[in-house]
């Protein structure tokens, strides 16, 4: 995973790259809404599994539904990881 100029931090890169892989669309960016770009409940569960494994946190599918904009999702996940540390 390479952090390009489109990402503010490694969490942005992780979230966007994970969504890009699951949806097969490299044009997805940090300001996209997961549901608007083709995400659905099944893909949210898969994304949640990927992020849970990477970050060591649980219930990420719920977090995805509450924070569908990828920037917001990244911020929420960052806060949870910081709180867990």
C-alpha positions, 0 to 999 in steps of 0.5 A: 500500500502506497500513501499517495498525495490523495491520502492524509494518512495510512488509515485513509490509504487502508480504507480506500485501497480496501474498498477499491479492491472489493469493488474493483474500481481504482477511481474510488477516492477518500471523499466517496460515499460507500453506498453511492459507489456500489457498496451494499450490506454484503460488501460492507460485511466483507470490508468490515472483515478486512478492516477488522483483521488489519486493525484488530478491532471488531464491529467494523461493519456497523461503523461502515454503515454509520460512516459511509463517506470514506473520509469519515470512516477513516477518521472513526477507525483512526480514533478507535485504534488510538483509543485501543492503544 
